[in-house]
Amino acid sequence: MAEDKNAIREAQRAWEQETLKPALERFPERKETFTTSSDIPVPRFLTAADLDVDYLQDLGFPGAYPFTRGVQPTMYRGRFWTMRQYAGYATAEESNRRYRYLLEQGQTGLSVAFDLPTQLGLDADDPLAEGEVGKVGVSISSLKDMEILLNGIPLDKVSISMTINAPAAILLAMVIAVAKKQGVDPKKLRGTVQNDILKEYVARGTYIFPPEPSMRLTVDLFRYCAENVPKWNTISVSGYHIREAGATAAQEIGFTLANGIEYVQRAIDAGLDVNVFARQISFFFNAHNNFLEEIAKFRAARRLWARIMRERFGATDRRAMTLRFHTQTAGSTLTAQQVQNNIVRVALQALAAVLGGTQSLHTNAMDEALALPTEESAKLALRTQQIIAYESGVADTVDPLAGSYYIEYLTNQLEAKALEYIERIDALGGALKAIEIGWVQQQIQDAAYRAQQAVEQGEQIIVGVNAFVEEEDVKPQKILRVDPAVQEAQIRRLQEVRATRDTARVKRVLERLEAAARTPDAPLMPLFVEAVEAYATIGEICGVLRKVFGEYEPTALI
């Protein structure tokens, strides 16, 4: 092989003089240097002489360590990825209608968006909820809302993903309670609760409690689900929002896996078996615009996580080492200008996710830069996935781009860069410490600033924004608007719940919850289930936790 590489290099030098040099003199390249979003140099081309890949060590086989080529032996030849559309708005009734519509159109899993009051543990009638009820997701104040939201949805057949973090355990408790009412054994429930509080402090901002009690809630959910809801993914460690905040592809891997390391270590410290709870850890990644870098990103993340779990934490169970992930196309890349261009962006991003081996996918609708998607635009986004699945042929073979010199080069480069970030975070004391001192936030802000500068200086072209611009009315003909009367309807239902429930029962369970919250390491999840079954509201339950844990106040970055 060494002789082959030397022969290739010698032939390349001759080619550069005889073929390349005259061509460059006549037609110079577009710019002096090419780089990816992570500042990885992009070579003109690569040959076998440029790449050192140990097939068994670095690639292996699909469904086997280090899982570079996918977490399933047959991947999409067995079944396609789960096709989800992130949806939820206004009341539980309206969101339920949208879910039924999407399931009728061929969607295979639900992905629930909650409004800001719900995400912040506030009831619809809380003064701080004014003007936000039902705006960016569905409003859920009590089990009654969840019963309506999931009405007619067979919970033993449809998996549910919930983007909820600070009050994640409470919303999962509601799903468990609805399942019991449907006669579905919680052990049969399938789905994911995001439950990733660390990235809220970094990128998204829907936190409630300080980090330490928040981590306690996360681990408590791990413990409960391992025994009672074993098919449920107890966390979706999210790089998506980190990327949306401005991180590069390498930072998305590094910061996300560093957060995952923190969660795993906390669970081990609490006495949980890594080969049990880690089977229920999932991830959530962004599919951005640099098509080939994104494909390599997913492969690099899978390989790096497998190595971390085996070498750092001693995992031996195959599933405990696999990085299973949901992908959403990049909302931050959608433009209000020339909104139909977003259809093309989303199609490319979705294809990158599939070629990278995602287990679940959400495709953004073209009008999401302006408002929540209409039924028509949501259906078109779903059809994008279906065309990739059924018409493109890319799902017929596993990891089809493996062995490409450039893909393997990018995979290696991204893994190395991500590992550098993880090692720096380790040196700072771990993900939580790095977040508390603002180091992670500063890295993301710096990357976002550089990316924006590139757009403003014309180094990065955004079609329809800083090039190929047209004068147009950016508002589409159809746009989804949430009726302000939604808040009034939600408050009326909340008042009815409070008037008809057993108030004494609610009082007793909340008192027991407060006592447990004040007792270190006391289990809280069983009490959340009991509280929601008594129709205690999310605001009342979080109110008890606020009283005990306090609220988080972020430190301003200098």
LUMVO-485155 format. One record per residue (C-alpha): residue in three letters; x, z, y. Coordinates in steps of 0.02 Angstrom, whole numbers, padded with zeros to 5 digits, always signed. Layout:
residues N
PT/aa/east/up/north
PT/ALA/X/Z/Y;
...
end
This chain:
residues 558
PT/aa/east/up/north
PT/MET/+00000/+00000/+00000;
PT/ALA/+00144/+00039/+00121;
PT/GLU/+00211/-00138/+00095;
PT/ASP/+00039/-00210/+00127;
PT/LYS/+00026/-00113/+00291;
PT/ASN/+00198/-00171/+00346;
PT/ALA/+00150/-00350/+00308;
PT/ILE/-00009/-00331/+00409;
PT/ARG/+00086/-00259/+00558;
PT/GLU/+00214/-00399/+00552;
PT/ALA/+00078/-00530/+00544;
PT/GLN/-00013/-00446/+00687;
PT/ARG/+00140/-00451/+00799;
PT/ALA/+00156/-00637/+00767;
PT/TRP/-00030/-00661/+00803;
PT/GLU/-00014/-00566/+00967;
PT/GLN/+00122/-00685/+01027;
PT/GLU/+00053/-00847/+00961;
PT/THR/-00135/-00824/+00979;
PT/LEU/-00181/-00672/+01084;
PT/LYS/-00058/-00691/+01229;
PT/PRO/-00111/-00870/+01276;
PT/ALA/-00294/-00821/+01262;
PT/LEU/-00272/-00672/+01379;
PT/GLU/-00181/-00780/+01505;
PT/ARG/-00329/-00897/+01511;
PT/PHE/-00469/-00770/+01491;
PT/PRO/-00422/-00590/+01538;
PT/GLU/-00527/-00452/+01462;
PT/ARG/-00666/-00372/+01562;
PT/LYS/-00564/-00216/+01600;
PT/GLU/-00394/-00142/+01563;
PT/THR/-00454/-00002/+01449;
PT/PHE/-00610/+00029/+01347;
PT/THR/-00668/+00203/+01297;
PT/THR/-00821/+00282/+01218;
PT/SER/-00927/+00417/+01301;
PT/SER/-00808/+00546/+01226;
PT/ASP/-00655/+00460/+01304;
PT/ILE/-00599/+00395/+01135;
PT/PRO/-00493/+00238/+01161;
PT/VAL/-00578/+00083/+01091;
PT/PRO/-00447/-00031/+01013;
PT/ARG/-00466/-00218/+01029;
PT/PHE/-00486/-00220/+00841;
PT/LEU/-00421/-00122/+00691;
PT/THR/-00343/-00169/+00525;
PT/ALA/-00307/-00078/+00363;
PT/ALA/-00136/-00038/+00436;
PT/ASP/-00214/+00069/+00573;
PT/LEU/-00315/+00185/+00463;
PT/ASP/-00269/+00321/+00339;
PT/VAL/-00425/+00369/+00241;
PT/ASP/-00420/+00464/+00078;
PT/TYR/-00580/+00400/+00001;
PT/LEU/-00618/+00549/-00112;
PT/GLN/-00567/+00679/+00017;
PT/ASP/-00640/+00601/+00175;
PT/LEU/-00786/+00497/+00113;
PT/GLY/-00834/+00537/-00065;
PT/PHE/-01001/+00485/-00135;
PT/PRO/-01177/+00502/-00063;
PT/GLY/-01253/+00672/-00098;
PT/ALA/-01083/+00748/-00141;
PT/TYR/-00953/+00845/-00041;
PT/PRO/-00903/+00812/+00098;
PT/PHE/-01069/+00720/+00124;
PT/THR/-00994/+00595/+00247;
PT/ARG/-01098/+00458/+00165;
PT/GLY/-01262/+00556/+00165;
PT/VAL/-01343/+00712/+00096;
PT/GLN/-01445/+00623/-00039;
PT/PRO/-01372/+00519/-00181;
PT/THR/-01494/+00375/-00150;
PT/MET/-01541/+00410/+00033;
PT/TYR/-01679/+00290/+00090;
PT/ARG/-01686/+00197/-00076;
PT/GLY/-01782/+00349/-00138;
PT/ARG/-01891/+00380/+00014;
PT/PHE/-01879/+00344/+00198;
PT/TRP/-01837/+00474/+00328;
PT/THR/-01983/+00578/+00392;
PT/MET/-02062/+00484/+00538;
PT/ARG/-02114/+00608/+00671;
PT/GLN/-02179/+00586/+00847;
PT/TYR/-02152/+00736/+00961;
PT/ALA/-02326/+00767/+01029;
PT/GLY/-02431/+00902/+01106;
PT/TYR/-02521/+00919/+01271;
PT/ALA/-02668/+01002/+01356;
PT/THR/-02781/+01097/+01235;
PT/ALA/-02765/+01123/+01048;
PT/GLU/-02916/+01009/+01023;
PT/GLU/-02835/+00863/+01116;
PT/SER/-02668/+00885/+01027;
PT/ASN/-02757/+00895/+00859;
PT/ARG/-02840/+00727/+00895;
PT/ARG/-02670/+00651/+00938;
PT/TYR/-02594/+00720/+00776;
PT/ARG/-02735/+00649/+00670;
PT/TYR/-02716/+00481/+00758;
PT/LEU/-02529/+00474/+00726;
PT/LEU/-02551/+00524/+00543;
PT/GLU/-02679/+00383/+00525;
PT/GLN/-02548/+00263/+00597;
PT/GLY/-02423/+00309/+00461;
PT/GLN/-02329/+00457/+00535;
PT/THR/-02267/+00570/+00396;
PT/GLY/-02236/+00734/+00486;
PT/LEU/-02294/+00828/+00640;
PT/SER/-02178/+00877/+00783;
PT/VAL/-02261/+01001/+00899;
PT/ALA/-02223/+01013/+01085;
PT/PHE/-02276/+01174/+01171;
PT/ASP/-02308/+01198/+01356;
PT/LEU/-02190/+01303/+01462;
PT/PRO/-02296/+01462/+01463;
PT/THR/-02299/+01461/+01273;
PT/GLN/-02112/+01430/+01265;
PT/LEU/-02085/+01578/+01381;
PT/GLY/-02203/+01695/+01287;
PT/LEU/-02339/+01695/+01421;
PT/ASP/-02527/+01687/+01397;
PT/ALA/-02626/+01550/+01483;
PT/ASP/-02698/+01676/+01607;
PT/ASP/-02530/+01749/+01658;
PT/PRO/-02498/+01724/+01845;
PT/LEU/-02330/+01644/+01803;
PT/ALA/-02421/+01513/+01698;
PT/GLU/-02519/+01446/+01846;
PT/GLY/-02508/+01257/+01857;
PT/GLU/-02408/+01237/+01695;
PT/VAL/-02538/+01261/+01559;
PT/GLY/-02544/+01110/+01443;
PT/LYS/-02429/+01005/+01553;
PT/VAL/-02276/+00970/+01443;
PT/GLY/-02350/+01023/+01279;
PT/VAL/-02497/+01110/+01198;
PT/SER/-02551/+01282/+01257;
PT/ILE/-02551/+01415/+01120;
PT/SER/-02599/+01592/+01168;
PT/SER/-02672/+01660/+01006;
PT/LEU/-02704/+01620/+00824;
PT/LYS/-02870/+01543/+00877;
PT/ASP/-02774/+01403/+00966;
PT/MET/-02663/+01374/+00815;
PT/GLU/-02814/+01365/+00700;
PT/ILE/-02887/+01227/+00808;
PT/LEU/-02719/+01138/+00826;
PT/LEU/-02696/+01126/+00637;
PT/ASN/-02879/+01098/+00593;
PT/GLY/-02893/+00967/+00457;
PT/ILE/-02703/+00958/+00434;
PT/PRO/-02660/+00995/+00251;
PT/LEU/-02516/+01115/+00271;
PT/ASP/-02462/+01097/+00089;
PT/LYS/-02438/+00910/+00114;
PT/VAL/-02383/+00882/+00296;
PT/SER/-02220/+00955/+00361;
PT/ILE/-02222/+01030/+00534;
PT/SER/-02079/+01038/+00657;
PT/MET/-02099/+01155/+00806;
PT/THR/-01989/+01147/+00960;
PT/ILE/-01997/+01331/+01004;
PT/ASN/-01855/+01455/+01025;
PT/ALA/-01874/+01624/+01109;
PT/PRO/-02045/+01660/+01029;
PT/ALA/-02009/+01554/+00874;
PT/ALA/-02047/+01693/+00750;
PT/ILE/-02218/+01722/+00828;
PT/LEU/-02269/+01539/+00819;
PT/LEU/-02210/+01528/+00638;
PT/ALA/-02311/+01685/+00602;
PT/MET/-02464/+01592/+00667;
PT/VAL/-02430/+01443/+00552;
PT/ILE/-02414/+01563/+00405;
PT/ALA/-02579/+01645/+00454;
PT/VAL/-02668/+01476/+00465;
PT/ALA/-02597/+01426/+00296;
PT/LYS/-02668/+01585/+00219;
PT/LYS/-02838/+01543/+00294;
PT/GLN/-02825/+01369/+00217;
PT/GLY/-02785/+01446/+00048;
PT/VAL/-02607/+01376/+00053;
PT/ASP/-02469/+01487/-00019;
PT/PRO/-02336/+01509/+00118;
PT/LYS/-02207/+01470/-00016;
PT/LYS/-02272/+01290/-00012;
PT/LEU/-02255/+01269/+00177;
PT/ARG/-02130/+01137/+00232;
PT/GLY/-02065/+01115/+00407;
PT/THR/-01942/+01173/+00538;
PT/VAL/-01943/+01296/+00680;
PT/GLN/-01808/+01262/+00809;
PT/ASN/-01766/+01446/+00835;
PT/ASP/-01600/+01400/+00919;
PT/ILE/-01585/+01522/+01062;
PT/LEU/-01400/+01494/+01100;
PT/LYS/-01427/+01318/+01166;
PT/GLU/-01565/+01386/+01280;
PT/TYR/-01434/+01486/+01374;
PT/VAL/-01324/+01331/+01382;
PT/ALA/-01436/+01183/+01416;
PT/ARG/-01624/+01207/+01414;
PT/GLY/-01669/+01373/+01496;
PT/THR/-01824/+01430/+01399;
PT/TYR/-01752/+01599/+01352;
PT/ILE/-01840/+01767/+01368;
PT/PHE/-01732/+01906/+01298;
PT/PRO/-01545/+01942/+01314;
PT/PRO/-01431/+01863/+01183;
PT/GLU/-01407/+02011/+01065;
PT/PRO/-01592/+02049/+01031;
PT/SER/-01626/+01862/+01027;
PT/MET/-01497/+01844/+00888;
PT/ARG/-01581/+01989/+00798;
PT/LEU/-01746/+01893/+00799;
PT/THR/-01659/+01738/+00732;
PT/VAL/-01579/+01829/+00586;
PT/ASP/-01740/+01924/+00551;
PT/LEU/-01828/+01757/+00530;
PT/PHE/-01690/+01698/+00412;
PT/ARG/-01715/+01852/+00303;
PT/TYR/-01904/+01839/+00297;
PT/CYS/-01912/+01654/+00257;
PT/ALA/-01780/+01661/+00121;
PT/GLU/-01902/+01769/+00022;
PT/ASN/-02074/+01718/+00085;
PT/VAL/-02064/+01538/+00151;
PT/PRO/-01918/+01464/+00052;
PT/LYS/-01954/+01280/+00091;
PT/TRP/-01957/+01309/+00280;
PT/ASN/-01805/+01266/+00386;
PT/THR/-01776/+01428/+00478;
PT/ILE/-01674/+01352/+00619;
PT/SER/-01639/+01182/+00691;
PT/VAL/-01472/+01203/+00777;
PT/SER/-01493/+01085/+00922;
PT/GLY/-01365/+00967/+00993;
PT/TYR/-01505/+00864/+01067;
PT/HIS/-01528/+00968/+01223;
PT/ILE/-01341/+00993/+01241;
PT/ARG/-01322/+00804/+01248;
PT/GLU/-01471/+00786/+01366;
PT/ALA/-01384/+00907/+01484;
PT/GLY/-01236/+00788/+01497;
PT/ALA/-01120/+00825/+01350;
PT/THR/-01019/+00688/+01266;
PT/ALA/-01041/+00642/+01083;
PT/ALA/-00889/+00747/+01033;
PT/GLN/-00954/+00895/+01134;
PT/GLU/-01125/+00877/+01054;
PT/ILE/-01045/+00897/+00882;
PT/GLY/-00923/+01034/+00933;
PT/PHE/-01042/+01145/+01032;
PT/THR/-01184/+01125/+00907;
PT/LEU/-01079/+01168/+00756;
PT/ALA/-01000/+01314/+00851;
PT/ASN/-01175/+01382/+00879;
PT/GLY/-01210/+01355/+00694;
PT/ILE/-01054/+01454/+00651;
PT/GLU/-01116/+01598/+00759;
PT/TYR/-01285/+01601/+00670;
PT/VAL/-01206/+01594/+00497;
PT/GLN/-01084/+01735/+00538;
PT/ARG/-01224/+01845/+00607;
PT/ALA/-01328/+01817/+00451;
PT/ILE/-01180/+01859/+00338;
PT/ASP/-01144/+02015/+00441;
PT/ALA/-01326/+02066/+00413;
PT/GLY/-01296/+02058/+00225;
PT/LEU/-01380/+01891/+00188;
PT/ASP/-01311/+01776/+00052;
PT/VAL/-01237/+01619/+00128;
PT/ASN/-01286/+01519/-00026;
PT/VAL/-01468/+01566/+00002;
PT/PHE/-01505/+01570/+00188;
PT/ALA/-01390/+01423/+00231;
PT/ARG/-01498/+01309/+00124;
PT/GLN/-01632/+01327/+00258;
PT/ILE/-01522/+01285/+00407;
PT/SER/-01554/+01114/+00484;
PT/PHE/-01489/+01025/+00639;
PT/PHE/-01561/+00920/+00780;
PT/PHE/-01459/+00781/+00860;
PT/ASN/-01476/+00654/+00997;
PT/ALA/-01465/+00467/+00969;
PT/HIS/-01383/+00399/+01126;
PT/ASN/-01335/+00226/+01189;
PT/ASN/-01158/+00196/+01122;
PT/PHE/-01220/+00123/+00959;
PT/LEU/-01065/+00130/+00849;
PT/GLU/-01005/+00297/+00918;
PT/GLU/-01174/+00373/+00877;
PT/ILE/-01169/+00313/+00697;
PT/ALA/-00995/+00387/+00677;
PT/LYS/-01052/+00548/+00762;
PT/PHE/-01179/+00586/+00627;
PT/ARG/-01053/+00551/+00489;
PT/ALA/-00920/+00659/+00572;
PT/ALA/-01041/+00804/+00599;
PT/ARG/-01093/+00801/+00417;
PT/ARG/-00914/+00804/+00354;
PT/LEU/-00856/+00938/+00474;
PT/TRP/-01001/+01055/+00435;
PT/ALA/-00972/+01038/+00248;
PT/ARG/-00790/+01086/+00271;
PT/ILE/-00837/+01233/+00384;
PT/MET/-00963/+01300/+00259;
PT/ARG/-00848/+01285/+00109;
PT/GLU/-00681/+01332/+00186;
PT/ARG/-00734/+01458/+00319;
PT/PHE/-00885/+01541/+00240;
PT/GLY/-00852/+01514/+00055;
PT/ALA/-01016/+01425/+00019;
PT/THR/-01025/+01355/-00156;
PT/ASP/-01206/+01298/-00163;
PT/ARG/-01219/+01111/-00128;
PT/ARG/-01369/+01127/-00012;
PT/ALA/-01287/+01268/+00085;
PT/MET/-01149/+01146/+00134;
PT/THR/-01260/+00999/+00182;
PT/LEU/-01295/+00958/+00363;
PT/ARG/-01475/+00897/+00361;
PT/PHE/-01538/+00841/+00530;
PT/HIS/-01681/+00776/+00634;
PT/THR/-01643/+00648/+00768;
PT/GLN/-01731/+00606/+00930;
PT/THR/-01688/+00457/+01037;
PT/ALA/-01611/+00500/+01205;
PT/GLY/-01740/+00546/+01335;
PT/SER/-01607/+00552/+01470;
PT/THR/-01572/+00366/+01447;
PT/LEU/-01751/+00314/+01483;
PT/THR/-01777/+00236/+01654;
PT/ALA/-01927/+00233/+01769;
PT/GLN/-01870/+00061/+01826;
PT/GLN/-01916/-00084/+01712;
PT/VAL/-01994/+00033/+01586;
PT/GLN/-02008/-00100/+01451;
PT/ASN/-01818/-00100/+01440;
PT/ASN/-01840/+00071/+01360;
PT/ILE/-01915/-00011/+01206;
PT/VAL/-01747/-00096/+01173;
PT/ARG/-01647/+00062/+01208;
PT/VAL/-01755/+00163/+01088;
PT/ALA/-01743/+00031/+00951;
PT/LEU/-01552/+00031/+00959;
PT/GLN/-01543/+00220/+00962;
PT/ALA/-01663/+00235/+00815;
PT/LEU/-01563/+00108/+00716;
PT/ALA/-01404/+00209/+00749;
PT/ALA/-01489/+00365/+00682;
PT/VAL/-01542/+00275/+00524;
PT/LEU/-01371/+00197/+00496;
PT/GLY/-01299/+00371/+00524;
PT/GLY/-01410/+00446/+00388;
PT/THR/-01542/+00551/+00476;
PT/GLN/-01674/+00645/+00375;
PT/SER/-01807/+00640/+00510;
PT/LEU/-01831/+00538/+00668;
PT/HIS/-01930/+00539/+00829;
PT/THR/-01931/+00384/+00937;
PT/ASN/-01970/+00407/+01122;
PT/ALA/-02107/+00307/+01202;
PT/MET/-02063/+00183/+01338;
PT/ASP/-02161/+00275/+01474;
PT/GLU/-02088/+00449/+01449;
PT/ALA/-01981/+00435/+01606;
PT/LEU/-02146/+00439/+01700;
PT/ALA/-02265/+00548/+01600;
PT/LEU/-02316/+00605/+01428;
PT/PRO/-02340/+00453/+01316;
PT/THR/-02508/+00368/+01300;
PT/GLU/-02579/+00335/+01125;
PT/GLU/-02530/+00153/+01143;
PT/SER/-02348/+00187/+01189;
PT/ALA/-02332/+00324/+01056;
PT/LYS/-02396/+00201/+00925;
PT/LEU/-02269/+00070/+00980;
PT/ALA/-02129/+00199/+00965;
PT/LEU/-02187/+00240/+00788;
PT/ARG/-02198/+00054/+00745;
PT/THR/-02014/+00040/+00797;
PT/GLN/-01967/+00158/+00655;
PT/GLN/-02080/+00068/+00533;
PT/ILE/-02002/-00101/+00574;
PT/ILE/-01828/-00030/+00545;
PT/ALA/-01886/+00047/+00381;
PT/TYR/-01984/-00097/+00308;
PT/GLU/-01914/-00255/+00387;
PT/SER/-01730/-00234/+00434;
PT/GLY/-01655/-00205/+00262;
PT/VAL/-01537/-00070/+00326;
PT/ALA/-01622/+00062/+00219;
PT/ASP/-01590/-00030/+00057;
PT/THR/-01410/+00027/+00033;
PT/VAL/-01328/+00195/+00068;
PT/ASP/-01212/+00213/+00220;
PT/PRO/-01196/+00024/+00245;
PT/LEU/-01060/+00032/+00378;
PT/ALA/-00941/+00140/+00276;
PT/GLY/-00769/+00061/+00263;
PT/SER/-00781/-00024/+00431;
PT/TYR/-00612/+00005/+00511;
PT/TYR/-00691/+00048/+00678;
PT/ILE/-00827/+00161/+00606;
PT/GLU/-00702/+00259/+00504;
PT/TYR/-00584/+00269/+00653;
PT/LEU/-00723/+00337/+00764;
PT/THR/-00779/+00458/+00628;
PT/ASN/-00603/+00529/+00616;
PT/GLN/-00580/+00537/+00805;
PT/LEU/-00747/+00624/+00835;
PT/GLU/-00715/+00751/+00698;
PT/ALA/-00545/+00792/+00771;
PT/LYS/-00610/+00809/+00949;
PT/ALA/-00758/+00916/+00893;
PT/LEU/-00642/+01029/+00794;
PT/GLU/-00536/+01054/+00951;
PT/TYR/-00690/+01119/+01043;
PT/ILE/-00733/+01235/+00898;
PT/GLU/-00557/+01304/+00894;
PT/ARG/-00561/+01335/+01082;
PT/ILE/-00727/+01425/+01064;
PT/ASP/-00657/+01529/+00921;
PT/ALA/-00511/+01578/+01035;
PT/LEU/-00636/+01636/+01166;
PT/GLY/-00721/+01750/+01039;
PT/GLY/-00855/+01637/+00968;
PT/ALA/-01002/+01537/+01034;
PT/LEU/-01096/+01684/+01110;
PT/LYS/-00944/+01744/+01206;
PT/ALA/-00904/+01568/+01265;
PT/ILE/-01082/+01550/+01328;
PT/GLU/-01083/+01721/+01412;
PT/ILE/-00928/+01679/+01515;
PT/GLY/-01000/+01508/+01557;
PT/TRP/-00862/+01405/+01476;
PT/VAL/-00977/+01294/+01374;
PT/GLN/-01094/+01266/+01521;
PT/GLN/-00948/+01216/+01631;
PT/GLN/-00884/+01091/+01504;
PT/ILE/-01055/+01009/+01496;
PT/GLN/-01075/+01006/+01684;
PT/ASP/-00905/+00925/+01705;
PT/ALA/-00948/+00791/+01577;
PT/ALA/-01116/+00758/+01660;
PT/TYR/-01032/+00741/+01829;
PT/ARG/-00907/+00614/+01761;
PT/ALA/-01046/+00514/+01680;
PT/GLN/-01148/+00510/+01841;
PT/GLN/-00995/+00457/+01940;
PT/ALA/-00969/+00312/+01820;
PT/VAL/-01147/+00254/+01852;
PT/GLU/-01136/+00273/+02040;
PT/GLN/-00970/+00180/+02048;
PT/GLY/-01035/+00040/+01938;
PT/GLU/-00915/+00076/+01795;
PT/GLN/-01063/+00110/+01681;
PT/ILE/-01203/-00017/+01695;
PT/ILE/-01383/+00040/+01675;
PT/VAL/-01490/-00116/+01666;
PT/GLY/-01626/-00111/+01797;
PT/VAL/-01549/+00037/+01888;
PT/ASN/-01378/-00011/+01955;
PT/ALA/-01377/-00192/+01896;
PT/PHE/-01507/-00328/+01867;
PT/VAL/-01622/-00234/+01986;
PT/GLU/-01794/-00298/+02031;
PT/GLU/-01920/-00246/+02161;
PT/GLU/-02066/-00172/+02066;
PT/ASP/-02201/-00043/+02060;
PT/VAL/-02128/+00081/+01935;
PT/LYS/-02299/+00151/+01886;
PT/PRO/-02371/+00072/+01729;
PT/GLN/-02554/+00026/+01721;
PT/LYS/-02591/+00166/+01598;
PT/ILE/-02521/+00341/+01618;
PT/LEU/-02573/+00502/+01532;
PT/ARG/-02627/+00638/+01652;
PT/VAL/-02672/+00815/+01601;
PT/ASP/-02835/+00876/+01679;
PT/PRO/-02809/+01033/+01784;
PT/ALA/-02968/+01100/+01703;
PT/VAL/-02865/+01128/+01544;
PT/GLN/-02803/+01295/+01611;
PT/GLU/-02981/+01355/+01645;
PT/ALA/-03035/+01307/+01469;
PT/GLN/-02886/+01397/+01392;
PT/ILE/-02921/+01555/+01494;
PT/ARG/-03104/+01554/+01439;
PT/ARG/-03054/+01542/+01255;
PT/LEU/-02925/+01680/+01279;
PT/GLN/-03057/+01792/+01357;
PT/GLU/-03174/+01758/+01210;
PT/VAL/-03037/+01805/+01087;
PT/ARG/-03002/+01968/+01176;
PT/ALA/-03188/+02008/+01186;
PT/THR/-03224/+01979/+01001;
PT/ARG/-03068/+02045/+00912;
PT/ASP/-03042/+02222/+00846;
PT/THR/-02954/+02298/+00996;
PT/ALA/-02906/+02457/+00905;
PT/ARG/-02823/+02356/+00767;
PT/VAL/-02723/+02257/+00896;
PT/LYS/-02669/+02419/+00981;
PT/ARG/-02610/+02495/+00817;
PT/VAL/-02506/+02346/+00762;
PT/LEU/-02425/+02326/+00934;
PT/GLU/-02377/+02510/+00933;
PT/ARG/-02297/+02488/+00762;
PT/LEU/-02208/+02332/+00825;
PT/GLU/-02136/+02428/+00972;
PT/ALA/-02073/+02566/+00858;
PT/ALA/-01992/+02438/+00743;
PT/ALA/-01912/+02346/+00889;
PT/ARG/-01833/+02509/+00944;
PT/THR/-01762/+02536/+00770;
PT/PRO/-01603/+02434/+00742;
PT/ASP/-01618/+02309/+00599;
PT/ALA/-01799/+02353/+00561;
PT/PRO/-01893/+02198/+00499;
PT/LEU/-02004/+02123/+00633;
PT/MET/-02070/+01963/+00553;
PT/PRO/-02201/+02049/+00441;
PT/LEU/-02268/+02136/+00595;
PT/PHE/-02278/+01971/+00690;
PT/VAL/-02385/+01901/+00550;
PT/GLU/-02495/+02055/+00551;
PT/ALA/-02510/+02051/+00741;
PT/VAL/-02563/+01869/+00753;
PT/GLU/-02688/+01894/+00611;
PT/ALA/-02765/+02031/+00719;
PT/TYR/-02773/+01901/+00860;
PT/ALA/-02643/+01986/+00968;
PT/THR/-02587/+01856/+01095;
PT/ILE/-02415/+01783/+01118;
PT/GLY/-02406/+01867/+01289;
PT/GLU/-02450/+02037/+01217;
PT/ILE/-02324/+02024/+01076;
PT/CYS/-02185/+01962/+01191;
PT/GLY/-02235/+02095/+01316;
PT/VAL/-02194/+02229/+01188;
PT/LEU/-02026/+02147/+01154;
PT/ARG/-01989/+02129/+01341;
PT/LYS/-02022/+02315/+01361;
PT/VAL/-01895/+02356/+01224;
PT/PHE/-01766/+02217/+01242;
PT/GLY/-01777/+02175/+01428;
PT/GLU/-01760/+01998/+01498;
PT/TYR/-01607/+01887/+01515;
PT/GLU/-01534/+01855/+01687;
PT/PRO/-01412/+01708/+01686;
PT/THR/-01242/+01720/+01767;
PT/ALA/-01215/+01590/+01903;
PT/LEU/-01069/+01472/+01874;
PT/ILE/-00940/+01462/+02011;
end
